[in-house]
Amino acid sequence: MSKLAFALLRNSLLVCASAVIGDIGCQAINKMNEDKSNKINANSITPNSNSTIHKNDLTTNKSEGNMTLPEFYEKAMSGHKFYGWWDVKRTAVMGINGFFVIAPISYGMNQKLEKLFPGKEVKQIMKKMVTMWCIVPFTISLSFISVGFLNGRSIEQAENKIKADLLTTMGMGAAYWPIINFMNFRLVPVDYRPVAGSIAASVWQMYMSNQVNKPVEPSKQENLAVERL
């Protein structure tokens, strides 16, 4: 295996791993928030119903733990939430998007930026960061489109998603990535930047997982429908 192919494969696996970890973390946080919300309304649930729910949860978890691989695959592809919160299909989609879409773009972009603006001087780093920021709208839009298509959404739905959530996602990225990118460009050799970046990306992927998977808000859908008239 050539050095380029090995580096690309390593980067793809790291980005895929960060996407998977980020999505599982996102779903776990959503589940904890849901449980917290349910506890607030616990007074409306009788003790008997509480104990029944708990017993059913244990039964479900036990049966899921004893599933065969074909049964697991069938349930996962149907969108079943394992243990009451983990959507395996959603996690797989995020991993596929990371491996086949985001990773090659990320690797190629880092290599090209280093050739265009070589060195670790602040001036060169700022050039890299500005150039990278100009590409960000396309990479985020590509994630929206890729995840949407993998989930069976139409081109029109993907377009609505970009119009509704692109600017919000870019705003969060502007608050999170600049200091991380600066440290990465300043301190880490180019071949190892994906390794360092994947650690920070695991946190970012928690947010991105929520953004790319959440449906467009009804109010925004109505506004987009009016724009087409």
Backbone as numpy.savetxt, mean C-alpha at the origin, in Angstrom:
# Nx Ny Nz CAx CAy CAz Cx Cy Cz
23.26 -15.32 -12.86 22.42 -14.13 -12.86 23.30 -12.88 -12.86
23.00 -11.94 -13.77 23.79 -10.73 -13.86 23.58 -9.84 -12.64
24.52 -8.92 -12.45 24.42 -8.01 -11.31 23.15 -7.16 -11.38
22.79 -6.71 -12.60 21.58 -5.89 -12.77 20.33 -6.69 -12.42
20.27 -7.93 -12.92 19.08 -8.75 -12.66 18.96 -9.06 -11.17
20.09 -9.34 -10.51 20.05 -9.62 -9.08 19.60 -8.40 -8.29
20.12 -7.22 -8.66 19.75 -5.99 -7.96 18.27 -5.68 -8.14
17.76 -5.90 -9.36 16.35 -5.64 -9.63 15.46 -6.62 -8.86
15.87 -7.89 -8.83 15.10 -8.89 -8.09 15.10 -8.57 -6.60
16.25 -8.20 -6.07 16.35 -7.85 -4.65 15.44 -6.67 -4.33
15.48 -5.66 -5.19 14.65 -4.48 -4.98 13.17 -4.84 -5.05
12.80 -5.69 -6.01 11.40 -6.08 -6.17 10.90 -6.84 -4.96
11.73 -7.74 -4.43 11.33 -8.51 -3.24 11.17 -7.60 -2.03
12.06 -6.62 -1.90 11.98 -5.69 -0.76 10.73 -4.82 -0.85
10.44 -4.31 -2.03 9.26 -3.47 -2.21 8.00 -4.30 -2.00
8.00 -5.53 -2.51 6.86 -6.43 -2.31 6.65 -6.70 -0.83
7.75 -6.97 -0.12 7.65 -7.25 1.32 7.11 -6.05 2.08
7.60 -4.85 1.74 7.13 -3.65 2.43 5.66 -3.40 2.14
5.22 -3.70 0.91 3.81 -3.53 0.56 2.93 -4.51 1.34
3.39 -5.75 1.46 2.63 -6.77 2.19 2.56 -6.41 3.68
3.71 -6.07 4.25 3.75 -5.70 5.67 2.88 -4.47 5.93
2.99 -3.49 5.04 2.20 -2.27 5.19 0.71 -2.53 5.12
0.29 -3.41 4.19 -1.13 -3.70 4.06 -1.66 -4.47 5.27
-0.90 -5.45 5.74 -1.34 -6.19 6.93 -1.43 -5.25 8.12
-0.44 -4.36 8.25 -0.49 -3.37 9.33 -1.69 -2.46 9.22
-1.99 -2.04 7.99 -3.15 -1.17 7.76 -4.45 -1.87 8.15
-4.59 -3.13 7.73 -5.81 -3.87 8.06 -5.92 -4.13 9.57
-4.77 -4.38 10.21 -4.79 -4.60 11.66 -5.21 -3.34 12.41
-4.70 -2.20 11.95 -5.06 -0.92 12.57 -6.55 -0.64 12.37
-7.04 -0.90 11.16 -8.47 -0.71 10.90 -9.32 -1.60 11.81
-8.85 -2.84 12.03 -9.58 -3.75 12.91 -9.57 -3.24 14.35
-8.42 -2.74 14.82 -8.35 -2.20 16.18 -9.26 -0.99 16.35
-9.29 -0.13 15.33 -10.19 1.03 15.38 -11.65 0.59 15.40
-11.94 -0.45 14.62 -13.31 -0.98 14.60 -13.68 -1.56 15.96
-12.76 -2.31 16.57 -13.02 -2.88 17.90 -13.21 -1.79 18.94
-12.39 -0.73 18.82 -12.51 0.38 19.76 -13.88 1.04 19.63
-14.33 1.19 18.39 -15.64 1.78 18.15 -16.74 0.89 18.71
-16.56 -0.42 18.55 -17.57 -1.36 19.07 -17.65 -1.33 20.59
-16.49 -1.13 21.23 -16.47 -1.08 22.70 -17.23 0.13 23.23
-17.18 1.21 22.45 -17.90 2.42 22.85 -19.40 2.15 22.90
-19.86 1.28 21.99 -21.28 0.94 21.93 -21.60 -0.37 22.65
-20.70 -0.80 23.53 -20.85 -2.11 24.18 -22.09 -2.17 25.06
-22.57 -1.04 25.57 -23.73 -1.05 26.46 -24.99 -1.56 25.77
-24.99 -1.50 24.44 -26.17 -1.97 23.71 -26.14 -3.47 23.46
-25.06 -4.15 23.91 -24.93 -5.59 23.70 -25.07 -6.30 25.04
-25.90 -7.32 25.09 -26.12 -8.05 26.34 -24.95 -8.98 26.62
-24.72 -9.34 27.88 -23.62 -10.27 28.21 -23.73 -11.59 27.45
-24.96 -12.11 27.27 -25.12 -13.38 26.58 -24.67 -13.30 25.14
-25.04 -12.20 24.46 -24.64 -12.07 23.06 -23.14 -11.88 22.96
-22.54 -11.22 23.95 -21.09 -11.06 23.96 -20.40 -12.41 23.99
-20.83 -13.27 24.91 -20.19 -14.56 25.05 -20.41 -15.42 23.81
-21.58 -15.28 23.18 -21.85 -16.05 21.97 -20.94 -15.62 20.84
-20.77 -14.31 20.68 -19.89 -13.80 19.63 -18.47 -14.31 19.84
-18.00 -14.27 21.08 -16.65 -14.70 21.38 -16.46 -16.18 21.04
-17.46 -16.99 21.38 -17.38 -18.42 21.10 -17.34 -18.68 19.60
-18.18 -17.97 18.85 -18.19 -18.14 17.40 -16.87 -17.74 16.78
-16.26 -16.65 17.30 -14.97 -16.21 16.78 -13.93 -17.30 16.96
-13.91 -17.94 18.15 -12.94 -18.99 18.42 -13.15 -20.18 17.49
-14.42 -20.52 17.24 -14.73 -21.63 16.35 -14.25 -21.33 14.93
-14.51 -20.08 14.48 -14.09 -19.67 13.14 -12.58 -19.72 13.01
-11.88 -19.18 14.02 -10.42 -19.16 13.96 -9.85 -20.57 13.91
-10.46 -21.50 14.68 -9.97 -22.86 14.70 -10.15 -23.52 13.34
-11.32 -23.33 12.71 -11.58 -23.95 11.42 -10.67 -23.37 10.35
-10.38 -22.07 10.41 -9.49 -21.46 9.44 -8.07 -21.99 9.60
-7.67 -22.27 10.82 -6.32 -22.79 11.05 -6.14 -24.19 10.52
-7.25 -24.95 10.34 -7.17 -26.33 9.86 -7.49 -26.47 8.38
-7.60 -25.37 7.65 -7.95 -25.43 6.24 -6.82 -26.02 5.41
-7.19 -26.70 4.33 -6.20 -27.16 3.36 -5.82 -25.98 2.47
-4.74 -26.13 1.71 -4.28 -25.05 0.84 -5.31 -24.67 -0.22
-5.97 -25.64 -0.90 -7.02 -25.26 -1.87 -8.18 -24.50 -1.22
-8.57 -24.91 -0.01 -9.64 -24.22 0.70 -9.23 -22.80 1.06
-7.98 -22.66 1.50 -7.46 -21.33 1.84 -7.46 -20.43 0.61
-7.00 -20.98 -0.53 -6.93 -20.19 -1.77 -8.33 -19.77 -2.22
-9.28 -20.71 -2.16 -10.65 -20.39 -2.58 -11.26 -19.29 -1.73
-11.07 -19.38 -0.43 -11.60 -18.35 0.46 -10.89 -17.02 0.24
-9.57 -17.07 0.07 -8.80 -15.84 -0.12 -9.24 -15.10 -1.38
-9.41 -15.82 -2.47 -9.78 -15.20 -3.74 -11.22 -14.69 -3.73
-12.03 -15.19 -2.80 -13.41 -14.71 -2.70 -13.53 -13.44 -1.86
-12.38 -12.99 -1.29 -12.40 -11.79 -0.47 -12.74 -12.05 0.98
-12.71 -13.33 1.38 -13.01 -13.68 2.77 -11.99 -13.05 3.72
-12.46 -12.56 4.85 -11.57 -11.96 5.85 -11.23 -13.00 6.91
-9.98 -13.44 6.88 -9.54 -14.46 7.81 -9.42 -13.87 9.22
-9.87 -14.66 10.19 -9.85 -14.25 11.59 -10.63 -12.95 11.82
-11.55 -12.67 10.92 -12.42 -11.53 11.08 -11.87 -10.21 10.62
-10.61 -10.19 10.11 -10.05 -8.88 9.72 -9.07 -8.93 8.54
-8.41 -10.06 8.29 -7.35 -10.08 7.28 -7.88 -10.50 5.92
-7.90 -9.54 4.97 -8.28 -9.80 3.59 -7.01 -10.20 2.83
-6.79 -11.49 2.66 -5.57 -12.00 2.04 -5.48 -11.56 0.58
-6.60 -11.54 -0.11 -6.59 -11.13 -1.52 -6.10 -9.70 -1.65
-6.56 -8.83 -0.78 -6.11 -7.43 -0.82 -4.60 -7.35 -0.59
-4.09 -8.12 0.38 -2.65 -8.13 0.65 -1.88 -8.64 -0.56
-2.39 -9.69 -1.21 -1.74 -10.24 -2.40 -1.69 -9.21 -3.52
-2.78 -8.48 -3.71 -2.84 -7.44 -4.74 -1.79 -6.37 -4.48
-1.66 -5.95 -3.22 -0.67 -4.93 -2.89 0.75 -5.46 -3.12
0.99 -6.74 -2.81 2.30 -7.32 -3.06 2.63 -7.41 -4.53
1.64 -7.82 -5.34 1.84 -7.90 -6.80 2.12 -6.52 -7.38
1.36 -5.53 -6.94 1.58 -4.16 -7.40 2.99 -3.69 -7.03
3.42 -4.01 -5.81 4.76 -3.62 -5.39 5.84 -4.29 -6.20
5.71 -5.58 -6.45 6.75 -6.35 -7.13 6.86 -5.99 -8.61
5.71 -5.94 -9.30 5.73 -5.81 -10.75 5.59 -4.37 -11.26
5.10 -3.47 -10.43 4.86 -2.10 -10.90 5.79 -1.10 -10.22
5.69 -1.01 -8.89 6.42 0.02 -8.17 7.92 -0.26 -8.12
8.31 -1.51 -7.88 9.72 -1.84 -7.72 10.56 -1.52 -8.97
10.16 -1.95 -10.17 10.97 -1.61 -11.35 11.08 -0.11 -11.57
9.98 0.62 -11.34 10.03 2.07 -11.50 10.97 2.69 -10.48
10.86 2.23 -9.23 11.71 2.75 -8.16 13.19 2.50 -8.44
13.50 1.30 -8.86 14.89 0.95 -9.13 15.44 1.77 -10.30
14.68 1.79 -11.38 15.13 2.55 -12.55 15.28 4.04 -12.27
14.36 4.59 -11.48 14.41 6.01 -11.15 15.65 6.34 -10.32
15.96 5.49 -9.33 17.14 5.74 -8.49 18.43 5.67 -9.30
18.50 4.71 -10.20 19.70 4.57 -11.03 19.86 5.77 -11.98
18.75 6.19 -12.57 18.80 7.31 -13.51 19.12 8.62 -12.80
18.55 8.84 -11.62 18.83 10.07 -10.88 20.29 10.16 -10.48
20.89 9.03 -10.15 22.30 9.04 -9.76 23.20 9.38 -10.96
22.79 8.94 -12.15 23.55 9.27 -13.35 23.38 10.74 -13.74
22.16 11.25 -13.57 21.90 12.65 -13.92 22.54 13.62 -12.94
22.45 13.29 -11.65 22.95 14.18 -10.60 23.84 13.38 -9.64
25.03 13.00 -10.08 25.89 12.16 -9.24 26.43 12.90 -8.01
26.69 12.13 -6.96 27.29 12.71 -5.76 26.30 12.88 -4.62
26.87 13.19 -3.45 26.06 13.33 -2.24 26.04 14.77 -1.71
26.48 15.73 -2.54 26.41 17.12 -2.13 24.94 17.55 -2.02
24.69 18.52 -1.15 23.32 18.95 -0.90 22.65 19.43 -2.19
23.41 20.15 -3.02 22.85 20.66 -4.27 22.39 19.53 -5.17
23.20 18.49 -5.27 22.84 17.36 -6.12 21.65 16.59 -5.54
21.64 16.47 -4.23 20.51 15.77 -3.58 19.21 16.52 -3.82
19.26 17.84 -3.73 18.05 18.64 -3.96 17.54 18.47 -5.39
18.45 18.37 -6.33 18.05 18.13 -7.72 17.35 16.78 -7.87
17.91 15.78 -7.20 17.29 14.45 -7.24 15.89 14.49 -6.64
15.76 15.16 -5.51 14.47 15.19 -4.82 13.42 15.95 -5.62
13.82 17.05 -6.25 12.87 17.82 -7.07 12.42 17.00 -8.28
13.40 16.34 -8.92 13.07 15.50 -10.07 12.14 14.37 -9.66
12.45 13.73 -8.52 11.62 12.65 -8.03 10.20 13.13 -7.74
10.09 14.32 -7.16 8.77 14.87 -6.84 7.95 15.13 -8.09
8.61 15.47 -9.19 7.90 15.68 -10.45 7.32 14.37 -11.00
7.95 13.24 -10.62 7.50 11.94 -11.11 6.42 11.33 -10.20
6.35 11.82 -8.97 5.44 11.24 -7.97 3.99 11.14 -8.44
3.41 12.18 -9.09 2.00 12.05 -9.52 1.77 10.85 -10.43
2.77 10.54 -11.26 2.62 9.40 -12.18 2.72 8.07 -11.45
3.63 7.97 -10.47 3.79 6.70 -9.74 2.56 6.42 -8.86
2.03 7.47 -8.22 0.84 7.28 -7.39 -0.36 6.91 -8.27
-0.51 7.61 -9.38 -1.61 7.31 -10.31 -1.50 5.89 -10.83
-0.28 5.46 -11.11 -0.06 4.11 -11.61 -0.46 3.07 -10.56
-0.21 3.36 -9.29 -0.63 2.46 -8.22 -2.15 2.38 -8.15
-2.82 3.54 -8.24 -4.28 3.55 -8.24 -4.84 2.70 -9.39
-4.24 2.86 -10.58 -4.72 2.14 -11.76 -4.44 0.65 -11.62
-3.21 0.29 -11.22 -2.81 -1.10 -11.12 -3.65 -1.86 -10.10
-3.78 -1.30 -8.90 -4.58 -1.96 -7.85 -6.05 -2.02 -8.27
-6.52 -0.96 -8.91 -7.90 -0.96 -9.38 -8.17 -2.05 -10.39
-7.28 -2.21 -11.38 -7.46 -3.25 -12.39 -7.37 -4.64 -11.78
-6.43 -4.84 -10.85 -6.30 -6.13 -10.18 -7.54 -6.48 -9.37
-8.28 -5.46 -8.95 -9.52 -5.66 -8.20 -10.75 -5.63 -9.10
-10.52 -5.57 -10.42 -11.64 -5.64 -11.35 -12.36 -4.34 -11.60
-11.74 -3.21 -11.25 -12.40 -1.92 -11.48 -12.20 -1.47 -12.93
-13.09 -0.60 -13.38 -13.04 -0.12 -14.75 -12.08 1.05 -14.90
-11.81 1.43 -16.15 -10.95 2.58 -16.41 -11.59 3.85 -15.84
-12.91 3.97 -15.98 -13.61 5.14 -15.45 -13.47 5.22 -13.93
-13.56 4.08 -13.24 -13.39 4.07 -11.79 -11.97 4.45 -11.40
-11.00 3.98 -12.18 -9.60 4.34 -11.91 -9.39 5.85 -12.10
-10.01 6.39 -13.13 -9.91 7.83 -13.38 -10.54 8.63 -12.23
-11.69 8.18 -11.76 -12.34 8.84 -10.63 -11.46 8.79 -9.38
-10.81 7.64 -9.18 -9.94 7.47 -8.02 -8.79 8.47 -8.05
-8.19 8.63 -9.21 -7.06 9.56 -9.35 -7.52 10.99 -9.08
-8.64 11.37 -9.68 -9.14 12.73 -9.49 -9.52 13.01 -8.04
-10.04 12.00 -7.36 -10.54 12.19 -6.00 -9.43 12.20 -4.96
-8.40 11.33 -5.13 -7.46 11.10 -4.03 -6.00 11.41 -4.34
-5.67 11.78 -5.58 -4.26 12.00 -5.92 -3.64 13.14 -5.11
-4.30 14.28 -5.06 -3.73 15.44 -4.38 -3.57 15.19 -2.87
-4.55 14.53 -2.27 -4.47 14.21 -0.84 -3.28 13.30 -0.56
-3.11 12.29 -1.41 -2.00 11.34 -1.24 -0.67 12.03 -1.43
-0.58 12.91 -2.43 0.66 13.66 -2.66 0.98 14.55 -1.46
-0.04 15.14 -0.87 0.17 15.99 0.28 0.77 15.23 1.45
0.26 14.02 1.70 0.82 13.19 2.77 2.24 12.77 2.44
2.49 12.48 1.17 3.84 12.11 0.75 4.81 13.26 0.94
4.36 14.48 0.69 5.23 15.66 0.86 5.59 15.86 2.32
4.72 15.41 3.22 5.01 15.55 4.65 5.90 14.42 5.16
5.90 13.28 4.46 6.61 12.10 4.97 7.97 11.86 4.32
8.05 11.99 2.98 9.21 11.50 2.26 10.43 12.42 2.17
10.31 13.74 2.15 11.50 14.57 1.91 12.68 14.29 2.83
12.47 14.22 4.14 13.59 14.00 5.06 14.16 12.60 4.88
13.29 11.62 4.60 13.76 10.25 4.39 14.57 10.15 3.11
14.08 10.77 2.04 14.82 10.75 0.78 16.16 11.47 0.91
16.16 12.58 1.63 17.42 13.32 1.81 18.46 12.45 2.52
18.06 11.78 3.60 18.98 10.91 4.34 19.42 9.73 3.49
18.50 9.20 2.69 18.83 8.07 1.84 19.86 8.46 0.78
19.64 9.60 0.11 20.58 10.07 -0.90 21.92 10.48 -0.29
21.87 11.00 0.91 23.07 11.53 1.55 23.95 10.44 2.16
23.33 9.44 2.76 24.07 8.49 3.59 24.22 7.09 2.99
23.35 6.72 2.05 23.32 5.33 1.60 23.84 5.21 0.16
24.74 4.25 -0.11 25.19 4.01 -1.49 24.02 3.65 -2.39
24.11 3.97 -3.66 22.98 3.84 -4.57 22.44 2.42 -4.64
23.30 1.41 -4.61 22.84 0.02 -4.72 22.06 -0.45 -3.50
22.24 0.25 -2.37 21.57 -0.17 -1.14 20.43 0.77 -0.74
20.16 1.77 -1.57 19.07 2.69 -1.26 17.71 2.01 -1.22
17.44 1.05 -2.12 16.16 0.36 -2.01 16.00 -0.38 -0.68
17.11 -0.91 -0.12 17.04 -1.61 1.15 16.63 -0.65 2.26
17.30 0.51 2.31 16.97 1.51 3.32 15.58 2.08 3.09
15.26 2.32 1.82 13.96 2.89 1.50 12.80 1.97 1.82
13.03 0.65 1.71 11.95 -0.31 1.95 11.50 -0.30 3.41
12.43 0.02 4.32 12.07 0.09 5.74 11.08 1.23 5.97
11.43 2.41 5.42 10.52 3.55 5.53 9.25 3.32 4.74
9.37 2.57 3.63 8.21 2.33 2.78 7.17 1.46 3.47
7.60 0.62 4.42 6.63 -0.22 5.14 5.62 0.63 5.89
6.11 1.73 6.46 5.22 2.66 7.16 4.34 3.40 6.15
4.95 3.87 5.07 4.21 4.58 4.04 3.15 3.69 3.41
3.46 2.40 3.23 2.53 1.48 2.60 1.27 1.27 3.43
1.35 1.48 4.75 0.14 1.41 5.57 -0.86 2.47 5.11
-0.33 3.67 4.85 -1.19 4.76 4.37 -1.64 4.51 2.93
-0.67 4.11 2.07 -1.00 3.88 0.67 -2.02 2.75 0.49
-1.89 1.71 1.32 -2.84 0.60 1.24 -4.26 1.09 1.49
-4.39 1.96 2.48 -5.71 2.52 2.77 -6.20 3.39 1.62
-5.30 4.20 1.06 -5.69 5.12 -0.01 -6.11 4.39 -1.28
-5.33 3.40 -1.71 -5.63 2.75 -2.99 -6.83 1.81 -2.89
-7.14 1.33 -1.68 -8.22 0.36 -1.53 -9.55 0.97 -1.12
-9.53 2.16 -0.55 -10.80 2.74 -0.12 -11.59 3.24 -1.32
-12.90 3.10 -1.30 -13.72 3.60 -2.42 -13.76 5.11 -2.43
-14.07 5.65 -3.60 -14.22 7.10 -3.72 -15.44 7.53 -2.91
-15.29 8.60 -2.13 -16.38 9.09 -1.30 -17.58 9.48 -2.17
-18.81 9.17 -1.70 -20.01 9.47 -2.50 -20.10 10.93 -2.94
-19.72 11.85 -2.04 -19.81 13.27 -2.40 -18.87 13.61 -3.55
-17.67 12.99 -3.54 -16.72 13.23 -4.62 -17.19 12.58 -5.91
-17.82 11.41 -5.80 -18.36 10.76 -6.98 -19.42 11.62 -7.66
-20.27 12.25 -6.85 -21.31 13.12 -7.41 -20.69 14.31 -8.13
-19.64 14.89 -7.53 -18.96 16.03 -8.15 -18.33 15.63 -9.47
-17.70 14.44 -9.51 -17.07 13.96 -10.74 -18.10 13.68 -11.82
-19.27 13.19 -11.40 -20.33 12.91 -12.36 -20.85 14.21 -12.98
-20.94 15.24 -12.16 -21.40 16.56 -12.63 -20.39 17.14 -13.62
-19.10 16.94 -13.36 -18.06 17.46 -14.25 -18.15 16.86 -15.64
-18.60 15.60 -15.73 -18.68 14.94 -17.04 -19.87 15.42 -17.88
-20.85 16.05 -17.21 -22.04 16.52 -17.93 -21.72 17.73 -18.79
